[in-house]
């Protein structure tokens, strides 16, 4: 797959060395397979992590073209109550933090089904989304959420400015790390942002991923694994500065980073310096911590494979709850198929009655678990474990056991 191998770092253009972690060649984590195409060959690409020795960014060694992953997209933000609440609180917090208070223009990059944009509108702002997936942008516009169906490029910036004016708030939630040309995003955000505006990005935090062993966060869509030290390097290149950071619970532990143009109106919080100092003290600017992480990842895989093997040898049945991208990384890394995991249930109708990519495990509606309970249910959507367990608590009466797979398999 030499044509997909990344030659230079997306933050600083330095050449990249050999990957320090290799999870194998995998199907795209959100490319679910219709049952009628069960025997067709799937596109696969290596899933490996490299570290830039210049700016420190951790990134995928191979980059799949965006149009192969985002033209028709099956992840929908509004599916879970957790995210509906998360984005409602998010919209209120950025409005409260904004330097300007009236007639705010808020733009969401990678707006999905328009959930956050609708929350901006509910807060009294002029909201607009930018979403490349045809299916999601179409649904958002049908639901009255203004959405531009394209990537966040220079033409999009010009269109937004002509219709709405400069943006007071630009957000990119779990999308900044998905974009190959991070430098273009910074250039375009700078052009769109007013002089008193803020650029807010949210992403799973590299430090949490390493410390909590959440390596299932690695998949082809998720190109960058970000710490503040590398992000500061990038923002400085584009005359932008990080002025505040919030740690939020989504995706197992994420950072919400607030950025302004150099010389902007916001005072730089002490939190920024404290978090960067913490990263340096723990060695996130050195290779050693990532080599140790790779070793632990392989040990964790061995434990999960052994657990499933022992359960099957004892005649137990196993199903999964949740078919997120992270779940497919874990399943395919462990080489599980429907011999080990009979089926997965998921609440997203777009994934139901499909086959999980790579493993070809059937994905069924949540009701299927009630009708066909298994001895074990592995909760692959572990970041929603509390919500899921509350929903299927009644299965404990049938001696069903719930398993959280990471940081190592545990019964809850």
C-alpha positions in Angstrom: 0.0 0.0 0.0 2.9 2.3 -0.8 0.6 4.8 -2.5 -1.1 5.6 0.9 2.1 5.9 2.9 2.5 9.4 4.4 5.9 10.9 3.4 5.9 14.1 5.5 4.4 15.3 8.8 1.1 17.1 8.4 2.0 19.7 11.0 5.6 20.6 10.0 6.4 18.7 6.7 9.4 16.8 8.2 10.0 13.3 6.9 8.4 10.5 9.0 10.3 7.5 10.3 9.3 3.9 10.7 6.0 3.2 12.5 6.3 2.4 16.3 2.9 0.6 16.4 1.4 -1.7 13.7 -2.1 -3.0 14.1 -2.2 -4.8 10.8 -4.0 -4.2 7.5 -7.7 -3.4 8.1 -11.0 -2.6 6.4 -12.2 0.9 6.9 -13.9 1.1 10.3 -17.2 2.7 9.2 -17.5 0.9 5.8 -20.2 -1.6 6.8 -21.0 -4.3 4.3 -24.5 -5.1 2.9 -25.4 -8.8 3.5 -25.7 -9.2 -0.3 -22.0 -8.4 -0.6 -20.8 -10.7 2.1 -18.4 -12.6 -0.2 -17.0 -9.4 -1.9 -13.4 -8.4 -1.2 -13.1 -5.3 1.0 -10.6 -2.5 0.6 -7.9 -2.7 3.3 -5.1 -0.5 4.4 -2.3 -0.8 7.0 -3.1 0.8 10.4 0.1 2.0 12.0 1.3 5.0 14.0 4.4 7.1 13.4 5.9 9.9 15.4 7.4 13.1 14.0 10.7 13.7 15.6 10.5 17.5 14.8 7.1 18.6 16.2 6.2 15.4 18.1 2.8 14.8 16.3 1.6 11.1 16.5 -0.1 10.3 13.2 -1.1 7.4 10.9 1.7 6.2 8.7 -0.8 5.6 5.9 -3.6 8.0 4.8 -6.7 6.8 2.9 -8.3 9.4 0.6 -11.1 11.3 2.5 -13.7 10.7 -0.3 -13.4 6.9 0.4 -14.5 7.5 4.0 -16.7 10.6 4.2 -18.9 10.8 1.1 -21.6 8.6 2.7 -21.1 8.5 6.4 -22.9 6.2 8.9 -21.9 7.8 12.2 -24.7 10.1 13.4 -24.1 12.5 16.4 -27.7 12.5 17.5 -28.0 8.8 18.1 -27.1 8.9 21.8 -28.6 11.0 24.6 -25.0 11.4 25.9 -24.0 13.5 22.9 -27.2 15.4 22.6 -26.6 16.6 26.2 -22.8 17.1 25.5 -23.4 19.4 22.5 -26.2 21.4 24.3 -23.8 22.2 27.1 -21.0 22.8 24.6 -23.0 25.5 22.7 -23.9 27.3 25.9 -20.3 27.2 27.2 -18.7 28.8 24.1 -21.4 31.4 23.9 -20.7 32.3 27.6 -17.0 32.5 26.9 -17.3 34.6 23.7 -15.9 38.1 23.7 -18.9 39.4 21.7 -22.3 38.7 23.1 -24.8 39.7 20.4 -25.5 38.6 16.8 -22.9 35.8 17.0 -22.0 33.8 13.9 -21.1 30.2 14.7 -19.7 27.7 12.1 -19.3 24.0 12.8 -16.8 22.2 10.6 -17.7 18.6 10.0 -21.2 19.3 11.3 -22.6 15.7 10.8 -26.4 15.8 11.1 -26.4 19.4 12.4 -26.7 18.6 16.1 -24.3 21.2 17.4 -25.4 23.8 14.8 -29.0 23.4 16.1 -27.7 23.9 19.6 -26.0 27.1 18.5 -29.4 28.3 17.0 -31.2 27.4 20.3 -28.7 29.7 22.1 -29.7 32.5 19.8 -26.7 32.4 17.4 -26.6 32.3 13.6 -25.4 28.8 13.0 -24.1 27.1 9.9 -22.6 23.7 9.3 -20.0 22.5 6.9 -20.4 18.8 6.1 -18.9 16.7 3.2 -21.2 13.7 3.6 -24.1 14.0 1.2 -26.5 11.9 3.3 -25.9 13.8 6.5 -25.9 17.4 5.0 -29.1 16.5 3.1 -30.8 15.3 6.3 -29.6 18.4 8.2 -30.9 20.8 5.6 -34.3 18.9 5.5 -34.5 19.4 9.2 -33.9 23.1 8.9 -30.3 23.2 9.9 -28.3 25.4 7.5 -25.5 23.2 6.1 -23.0 23.6 3.3 -22.3 20.2 1.6 -18.5 20.4 1.0 -15.1 20.3 2.7 -13.9 23.3 4.7 -11.9 24.9 1.9 -11.2 28.5 0.8 -14.4 28.7 -1.4 -16.5 27.6 1.6 -14.9 30.4 3.7 -15.8 33.0 1.0 -19.4 31.6 0.8 -19.9 31.9 4.6 -18.4 35.4 4.8 -20.7 36.6 1.9 -23.8 35.2 3.6 -23.1 35.6 7.3 -20.0 37.7 7.7 -16.9 36.7 9.7 -17.3 34.0 12.3 -17.2 34.7 16.0 -17.0 31.0 16.8 -15.6 28.2 14.6 -15.8 24.7 16.0 -14.3 21.4 14.8 -15.3 18.5 17.1 -13.7 15.1 16.5 -12.9 16.3 13.0 -9.7 18.4 13.2 -7.8 15.1 13.9 -9.6 13.5 10.8 -8.3 16.0 8.3 -5.0 15.3 6.4 -4.3 19.0 5.5 -4.3 20.5 9.0 -2.3 23.5 7.7 -5.1 24.4 5.2 -7.7 24.2 8.1 -5.6 26.6 10.1 -5.3 29.0 7.1 -9.0 28.9 6.4 -10.0 29.2 10.0 -7.8 32.3 10.3 -9.4 33.8 7.2 -12.9 33.1 8.5 -12.4 34.1 12.1 -13.1 37.7 13.3 -10.3 39.4 15.2 -12.2 38.8 18.4 -13.3 35.3 17.5 -12.4 31.9 18.8 -11.6 28.6 17.1 -12.6 25.7 19.2 -11.4 22.1 18.5 -12.2 19.0 20.4 -10.3 15.7 20.0 -9.5 12.5 22.0 -6.5 13.3 24.1 -3.3 11.5 23.2 -2.2 11.3 26.9 -5.5 9.7 27.9 -5.3 7.2 25.0 -1.8 6.1 26.1 -2.5 6.1 29.9 -5.9 4.3 29.7 -4.8 2.0 26.9 -7.6 3.2 24.6 -5.8 2.1 21.4 -9.1 1.2 19.7 -9.3 5.0 19.1 -6.9 4.3 16.2 -8.6 3.9 12.9 -8.2 5.2 9.3 -10.4 8.3 9.7 -8.5 9.4 12.8 -5.3 10.7 11.3 -3.7 12.6 14.2 -3.3 11.8 17.9 -2.8 15.1 19.5 -1.0 16.5 22.6 -0.9 20.2 23.4 2.9 20.4 22.7 2.5 19.4 19.0 -0.8 21.5 18.6 1.0 24.6 20.0 3.7 24.1 17.4 1.2 24.0 14.6 -0.8 27.0 15.8 2.3 29.1 16.2 3.1 28.6 12.5 -0.2 30.3 11.6 0.0 33.1 14.1 -2.7 31.6 16.3 -2.5 30.9 20.1 -4.1 28.4 22.5 -5.7 30.5 25.3 -7.6 27.8 27.2 -8.2 24.1 27.5 -11.0 22.1 29.1 -10.8 18.3 29.7 -14.1 16.7 28.8 -15.3 13.1 29.2 -16.4 12.3 25.7 -14.6 9.4 23.9 -13.0 8.3 27.1 -11.2 11.6 27.6 -10.9 14.6 25.2 -9.5 18.0 25.1 -11.6 21.1 24.1 -9.0 23.6 23.0 -9.8 27.3 22.6 -7.7 29.2 20.1 -7.5 32.9 19.0 -5.5 35.0 16.6 -2.3 36.3 18.1 -3.0 39.4 20.0 -6.7 38.4 20.4 -8.8 39.6 23.4 -8.7 36.5 25.5 -6.3 36.1 28.4 -4.2 32.9 28.3 -5.3 30.6 31.1 -2.7 29.0 33.5 -4.2 25.6 32.5 -2.5 25.7 29.1 1.0 26.0 30.6 0.3 23.4 33.3 -0.9 20.8 30.8 2.0 21.3 28.5 4.4 21.1 31.4 2.7 17.8 32.5 3.1 16.4 29.0 6.8 17.2 29.0 7.4 15.8 32.5 5.8 12.6 31.5 7.9 12.3 28.4 5.4 12.8 25.6 8.1 14.6 23.6 10.3 11.4 23.6 10.0 8.2 21.7 10.3 5.9 24.8 6.8 6.3 26.0 5.4 5.3 22.6 7.5 2.2 22.4 6.2 1.1 25.8 2.7 1.9 24.7 3.0 -0.4 21.6 4.3 -3.2 23.8 1.3 -2.8 26.2 -1.2 -2.7 23.2 0.0 -6.2 22.1 -0.2 -7.5 25.7 -3.8 -6.2 26.0 -4.8 -7.9 22.7 -3.4 -11.2 24.0 -5.5 -10.9 27.1 -8.7 -10.2 25.2 -8.1 -13.0 22.7 -7.4 -15.4 25.6 -10.6 -14.4 27.4 -12.7 -15.0 24.3 -10.9 -18.3 23.5 -11.5 -19.6 27.0 -15.2 -18.6 27.0 -15.8 -20.3 23.7 -13.9 -23.5 24.9 -16.3 -23.5 27.9 -19.3 -23.5 25.5 -20.2 -19.8 26.2 -21.9 -17.5 23.7 -20.7 -14.0 23.1 -22.3 -10.9 21.5 -21.2 -7.3 21.3 -23.0 -4.0 22.1 -22.2 -1.1 19.8 -20.6 -1.1 16.4 -18.5 2.1 16.5 -15.3 2.6 14.5 -13.3 1.9 17.7 -15.1 -1.5 18.1 -14.1 -2.5 14.6 -10.5 -1.7 15.3 -10.5 -3.9 18.3 -12.4 -6.7 16.6 -10.1 -6.8 13.6 -6.9 -6.4 15.6 -7.9 -9.5 17.5 -9.0 -11.3 14.3 -12.5 -12.0 15.7 -15.3 -13.1 13.4 -18.8 -14.5 13.9 -17.3 -17.8 15.2 -16.2 -15.9 18.3 -18.8 -13.1 18.4 -22.2 -14.2 17.2 -23.6 -10.7 16.5 -23.3 -7.1 17.5 -26.3 -4.9 18.3 -26.3 -1.2 17.6 -28.9 1.6 18.0 -28.0 3.3 14.7 -30.5 2.2 12.0 -27.9 2.9 9.3 -25.7 0.0 10.7 -28.5 -2.5 11.5 -28.8 -5.6 9.3 -25.3 -4.9 7.8 -22.1 -6.8 8.4 -19.2 -5.2 10.4 -16.3 -4.3 8.2 -13.5 -6.9 8.1 -15.0 -9.3 10.6 -18.3 -9.6 8.7 -20.1 -10.0 12.1 -23.8 -9.3 11.7 -25.1 -6.0 13.2 -28.6 -6.2 14.6 -31.1 -3.9 16.3 -30.9 -3.6 20.1 -34.1 -5.7 20.5 -32.2 -8.7 19.0 -30.2 -9.1 22.2 -33.4 -9.4 24.3 -34.7 -12.2 21.9 -31.3 -14.0 21.6 -29.3 -13.3 24.8 -25.7 -14.5 25.0 -23.7 -15.5 28.1 -21.4 -12.5 27.6 -21.9 -9.1 26.0 -18.8 -7.2 25.1 -19.5 -3.4 25.2 -17.5 -2.1 22.3 -19.0 1.3 22.7 -17.4 1.5 26.1 -17.6 5.3 26.2 -21.4 4.9 26.5 -21.2 1.9 28.9 -23.2 3.6 31.7 -26.0 4.4 29.3 -25.9 0.9 27.6 -25.8 -1.1 30.9 -28.7 0.9 32.3 -30.7 -0.1 29.1 -29.8 -3.8 29.3 -29.6 -4.2 33.1 -32.6 -6.6 33.0 -30.4 -9.2 31.2 -28.5 -9.8 34.4 -31.6 -11.8 35.5 -30.7 -14.3 32.7 -27.1 -14.5 34.0 -25.8 -12.4 31.1 -22.4 -10.8 32.0 -21.3 -7.5 30.6 -17.6 -7.1 29.6 -15.7 -3.8 29.2 -12.8 -4.7 26.9 -10.3 -1.9 27.7 -7.9 -1.2 29.3 -8.2 -4.9 29.8 -11.3 -7.3 29.8 -13.3 -6.8 33.0 -16.8 -7.9 34.1 -19.1 -5.2 35.3 
